[in-house]
């Protein structure tokens, strides 16, 4: 897990317990985008699965951010050509600073973070990178699963 921007109080954001009993949440969203690119001279179509969610616990004034990205294809070409997936959660602190969390990995990633305040805005974006034929060499696709 890494912060995308500097944040002075970063230490207080990791591993906080969820103290609230009743959570309010917007409905979690799941998307299954399909991406097409050229690899080895042939058209390849790969499907991803991604979700994003935000739950707010008013009793403890904490927000729980979750998101995940993974390949759902059994196609060996998709599995071989995928080089990286990632999840970014972008939001504003109560002081108005734009910041967020980001995580990247080889074939699947998940984000699970708690912040000690209510979030006014949140966007959870995902990306996937595939090896593809020149002139690109790397085809990057970006999509959003959650926006509040």
HUHUZI-V675765 format. One record per pair of residues at least 6 apart in sequence whose ideal C-beta (glycine too) atoms are under 8 Angstrom apart, sorted by the first residue. I is the first residue (numbers start at 0). J is the second residue. D is the distance in Angstrom with one decimal. If there is no record, write none. Layout:
i={I | I}
j={J | J}
d={D | D}
//
This chain:
i={0 | 0 | 0 | 0 | 0 | 0 | 1 | 1 | 1 | 2 | 2 | 2 | 2 | 2 | 3 | 3 | 3 | 3 | 3 | 3 | 4 | 4 | 4 | 4 | 6 | 6 | 6 | 6 | 11 | 12 | 12 | 12 | 12 | 13 | 14 | 15 | 15 | 15 | 15 | 17 | 17 | 17 | 17 | 17 | 18 | 18 | 18 | 18 | 19 | 19 | 19 | 19 | 19 | 20 | 20 | 21 | 21 | 21 | 22 | 22 | 22 | 22 | 23 | 23 | 23 | 23 | 24 | 24 | 24 | 24 | 25 | 25 | 25 | 25 | 27 | 27 | 27 | 27 | 27 | 28 | 28 | 28 | 28 | 28 | 29 | 29 | 29 | 29 | 30 | 30 | 30 | 30 | 30 | 30 | 31 | 31 | 31 | 31 | 31 | 32 | 32 | 32 | 32 | 32 | 33 | 33 | 33 | 33 | 34 | 34 | 34 | 34 | 34 | 34 | 34 | 34 | 35 | 35 | 35 | 36 | 36 | 36 | 36 | 36 | 36 | 36 | 37 | 37 | 37 | 38 | 38 | 38 | 38 | 38 | 38 | 39 | 39 | 40 | 43 | 43 | 43 | 43 | 43 | 45 | 45 | 45 | 45 | 45 | 45 | 45 | 45 | 46 | 46 | 46 | 47 | 47 | 47 | 47 | 47 | 47 | 47 | 47 | 47 | 48 | 48 | 48 | 48 | 48 | 49 | 49 | 49 | 49 | 49 | 49 | 49 | 49 | 50 | 50 | 50 | 50 | 50 | 51 | 51 | 51 | 51 | 51 | 51 | 51 | 51 | 52 | 52 | 52 | 52 | 52 | 53 | 53 | 53 | 53 | 53 | 53 | 53 | 53 | 54 | 54 | 54 | 55 | 55 | 55 | 55 | 55 | 56 | 56 | 57 | 60 | 60 | 60 | 61 | 61 | 61 | 61 | 62 | 62 | 62 | 62 | 62 | 62 | 63 | 63 | 63 | 64 | 64 | 64 | 64 | 64 | 64 | 64 | 64 | 64 | 64 | 64 | 65 | 65 | 65 | 65 | 66 | 66 | 66 | 66 | 66 | 66 | 66 | 66 | 67 | 67 | 67 | 67 | 67 | 68 | 68 | 68 | 68 | 68 | 68 | 68 | 68 | 69 | 69 | 69 | 69 | 70 | 70 | 70 | 70 | 70 | 70 | 70 | 72 | 77 | 78 | 80 | 80 | 80 | 81 | 81 | 81 | 81 | 82 | 82 | 82 | 82 | 82 | 83 | 83 | 83 | 83 | 83 | 83 | 84 | 84 | 84 | 84 | 84 | 84 | 84 | 84 | 84 | 84 | 85 | 85 | 85 | 85 | 85 | 85 | 85 | 85 | 86 | 86 | 86 | 86 | 86 | 86 | 86 | 86 | 86 | 87 | 87 | 87 | 87 | 87 | 87 | 87 | 88 | 88 | 88 | 88 | 88 | 88 | 88 | 88 | 89 | 89 | 89 | 89 | 89 | 89 | 89 | 90 | 90 | 90 | 90 | 90 | 90 | 90 | 90 | 90 | 91 | 91 | 91 | 91 | 91 | 92 | 92 | 93 | 100 | 100 | 102 | 102 | 102 | 110 | 118 | 120 | 121 | 121 | 121 | 122 | 122 | 122 | 122 | 123 | 123 | 123 | 123 | 124 | 124 | 124 | 124 | 125 | 125 | 125 | 125 | 126 | 126 | 126 | 126 | 127 | 127 | 128 | 128 | 128 | 128 | 129 | 129 | 129 | 130 | 130 | 130 | 131 | 131}
j={13 | 100 | 101 | 102 | 110 | 112 | 100 | 101 | 102 | 9 | 98 | 99 | 100 | 101 | 87 | 89 | 98 | 99 | 100 | 101 | 96 | 97 | 98 | 99 | 12 | 92 | 96 | 98 | 115 | 112 | 113 | 114 | 115 | 112 | 113 | 61 | 113 | 114 | 115 | 56 | 59 | 61 | 63 | 113 | 56 | 58 | 59 | 61 | 56 | 57 | 58 | 59 | 61 | 56 | 58 | 56 | 57 | 58 | 54 | 55 | 56 | 63 | 54 | 55 | 56 | 57 | 52 | 53 | 54 | 55 | 52 | 53 | 145 | 147 | 50 | 51 | 52 | 65 | 145 | 50 | 51 | 52 | 144 | 145 | 48 | 49 | 50 | 144 | 48 | 49 | 50 | 142 | 143 | 144 | 46 | 47 | 48 | 49 | 71 | 46 | 47 | 49 | 140 | 142 | 44 | 45 | 46 | 47 | 44 | 45 | 46 | 47 | 127 | 129 | 138 | 140 | 42 | 43 | 44 | 42 | 43 | 45 | 80 | 129 | 131 | 138 | 43 | 131 | 132 | 76 | 80 | 129 | 130 | 131 | 132 | 76 | 132 | 132 | 74 | 76 | 77 | 80 | 129 | 70 | 72 | 74 | 77 | 80 | 81 | 127 | 129 | 70 | 71 | 72 | 68 | 69 | 70 | 71 | 84 | 125 | 127 | 140 | 142 | 67 | 68 | 69 | 70 | 71 | 66 | 67 | 68 | 69 | 86 | 125 | 142 | 144 | 65 | 66 | 67 | 144 | 145 | 65 | 66 | 86 | 88 | 123 | 143 | 144 | 145 | 64 | 65 | 66 | 123 | 145 | 62 | 63 | 64 | 65 | 118 | 121 | 145 | 147 | 62 | 63 | 65 | 61 | 62 | 63 | 117 | 118 | 62 | 63 | 117 | 115 | 116 | 117 | 113 | 114 | 115 | 116 | 113 | 114 | 116 | 117 | 118 | 121 | 111 | 112 | 113 | 88 | 90 | 100 | 110 | 111 | 112 | 113 | 114 | 118 | 121 | 123 | 109 | 110 | 111 | 112 | 86 | 88 | 109 | 110 | 123 | 125 | 144 | 145 | 86 | 107 | 108 | 109 | 110 | 84 | 85 | 86 | 107 | 108 | 125 | 126 | 127 | 84 | 106 | 107 | 108 | 77 | 78 | 81 | 84 | 106 | 107 | 127 | 78 | 129 | 106 | 129 | 130 | 131 | 106 | 127 | 128 | 129 | 105 | 128 | 129 | 130 | 137 | 103 | 104 | 105 | 126 | 127 | 128 | 103 | 104 | 105 | 106 | 107 | 108 | 125 | 126 | 127 | 128 | 101 | 102 | 103 | 104 | 108 | 125 | 126 | 127 | 101 | 102 | 103 | 108 | 109 | 110 | 123 | 124 | 125 | 99 | 100 | 101 | 123 | 124 | 125 | 126 | 99 | 100 | 101 | 110 | 112 | 121 | 122 | 123 | 97 | 98 | 99 | 121 | 122 | 123 | 124 | 97 | 98 | 99 | 114 | 118 | 119 | 120 | 121 | 122 | 97 | 98 | 118 | 119 | 120 | 98 | 116 | 116 | 110 | 112 | 108 | 109 | 110 | 123 | 147 | 147 | 145 | 146 | 147 | 143 | 145 | 146 | 147 | 143 | 144 | 145 | 146 | 141 | 142 | 143 | 144 | 141 | 142 | 143 | 144 | 139 | 140 | 141 | 142 | 139 | 140 | 137 | 138 | 139 | 140 | 137 | 138 | 140 | 136 | 137 | 138 | 137 | 138}
d={7.6 | 6.1 | 7.7 | 5.2 | 7.4 | 7.3 | 7.6 | 5.7 | 7.2 | 5.9 | 6.8 | 7.4 | 6.7 | 7.6 | 6.7 | 7.4 | 6.8 | 4.9 | 7.1 | 4.8 | 7.7 | 6.9 | 4.8 | 7.1 | 7.6 | 7.4 | 7.1 | 5.0 | 6.3 | 6.8 | 7.2 | 5.5 | 7.2 | 7.3 | 7.7 | 6.4 | 4.5 | 7.9 | 6.1 | 5.9 | 6.9 | 6.3 | 6.4 | 6.5 | 7.0 | 6.6 | 3.6 | 6.8 | 2.7 | 6.3 | 3.8 | 4.2 | 6.4 | 7.8 | 5.9 | 7.4 | 7.3 | 6.8 | 4.5 | 6.5 | 5.1 | 7.5 | 7.3 | 5.1 | 8.0 | 6.7 | 6.8 | 6.7 | 4.2 | 7.0 | 7.7 | 6.1 | 7.9 | 5.9 | 5.8 | 7.0 | 3.7 | 7.8 | 7.6 | 6.4 | 5.8 | 7.4 | 5.2 | 5.1 | 7.0 | 7.0 | 4.2 | 6.8 | 7.8 | 5.3 | 7.4 | 6.4 | 7.9 | 4.9 | 5.9 | 6.8 | 5.4 | 7.7 | 6.9 | 7.3 | 5.6 | 7.5 | 7.3 | 5.0 | 5.9 | 7.1 | 4.9 | 7.8 | 7.2 | 5.5 | 7.8 | 7.1 | 6.9 | 7.3 | 7.6 | 4.7 | 6.1 | 6.9 | 4.8 | 7.7 | 5.8 | 8.0 | 7.9 | 5.5 | 4.4 | 4.3 | 7.2 | 5.8 | 4.6 | 6.4 | 5.2 | 7.1 | 6.4 | 5.3 | 6.1 | 7.8 | 7.2 | 6.7 | 7.5 | 5.2 | 6.5 | 6.6 | 7.6 | 6.5 | 5.0 | 6.6 | 3.8 | 7.8 | 7.1 | 7.8 | 6.9 | 7.6 | 5.0 | 5.3 | 6.4 | 6.9 | 6.0 | 6.5 | 7.6 | 7.3 | 5.6 | 8.0 | 7.8 | 7.9 | 7.6 | 5.4 | 7.8 | 4.7 | 7.3 | 6.5 | 4.6 | 7.6 | 7.7 | 4.4 | 7.0 | 4.7 | 7.7 | 6.5 | 5.7 | 5.5 | 7.8 | 7.2 | 4.4 | 7.9 | 7.7 | 3.2 | 7.8 | 3.8 | 2.9 | 7.6 | 4.8 | 7.2 | 8.0 | 6.5 | 6.2 | 7.2 | 5.8 | 7.9 | 6.4 | 5.3 | 6.7 | 6.2 | 7.1 | 4.5 | 7.9 | 7.5 | 5.1 | 7.8 | 5.6 | 7.3 | 7.6 | 7.1 | 7.8 | 6.7 | 6.0 | 6.3 | 5.5 | 6.9 | 5.6 | 7.5 | 7.0 | 5.1 | 6.7 | 6.0 | 4.7 | 7.9 | 7.8 | 7.5 | 5.2 | 5.0 | 7.7 | 7.0 | 6.6 | 7.6 | 4.9 | 7.5 | 7.0 | 7.7 | 6.7 | 7.3 | 7.4 | 6.4 | 5.3 | 8.0 | 4.4 | 6.1 | 7.1 | 4.4 | 4.4 | 7.2 | 6.6 | 7.0 | 6.6 | 7.1 | 6.7 | 4.1 | 7.0 | 4.5 | 6.7 | 5.3 | 6.7 | 5.6 | 4.3 | 7.7 | 6.9 | 6.8 | 6.9 | 3.6 | 7.7 | 6.1 | 6.6 | 5.7 | 7.3 | 6.0 | 7.1 | 7.5 | 7.2 | 7.7 | 7.4 | 4.6 | 4.6 | 7.1 | 6.3 | 6.4 | 7.2 | 5.4 | 7.7 | 4.9 | 6.8 | 6.0 | 7.1 | 5.7 | 7.1 | 6.7 | 7.9 | 7.3 | 4.4 | 7.0 | 6.2 | 7.6 | 6.7 | 6.3 | 5.5 | 7.2 | 6.9 | 5.0 | 7.6 | 6.6 | 6.4 | 3.8 | 7.4 | 6.1 | 6.8 | 5.0 | 7.9 | 7.2 | 5.5 | 8.0 | 5.5 | 7.3 | 4.6 | 6.7 | 7.4 | 5.5 | 6.1 | 7.4 | 4.7 | 7.2 | 4.7 | 7.6 | 7.7 | 5.0 | 4.7 | 7.6 | 5.9 | 7.0 | 6.5 | 7.5 | 5.2 | 6.9 | 7.7 | 4.1 | 7.3 | 4.9 | 8.0 | 7.2 | 7.7 | 6.8 | 5.8 | 7.7 | 5.0 | 7.9 | 5.9 | 4.6 | 7.5 | 5.7 | 7.7 | 7.5 | 5.9 | 5.5 | 6.1 | 7.3 | 5.1 | 6.0 | 5.3 | 5.0 | 7.6 | 5.3 | 7.7 | 7.4 | 6.2 | 6.7 | 7.4 | 4.9 | 6.3 | 6.9 | 4.8 | 7.7 | 6.9 | 5.4 | 4.0 | 7.6 | 6.2 | 7.0 | 5.0 | 7.6 | 7.3 | 5.6 | 7.4 | 6.1 | 6.0 | 6.5 | 4.7 | 7.6 | 7.4 | 5.3 | 5.5 | 7.1 | 4.9 | 8.0 | 7.3 | 4.9 | 7.8 | 7.1 | 6.5 | 7.8 | 6.8 | 4.1}
//
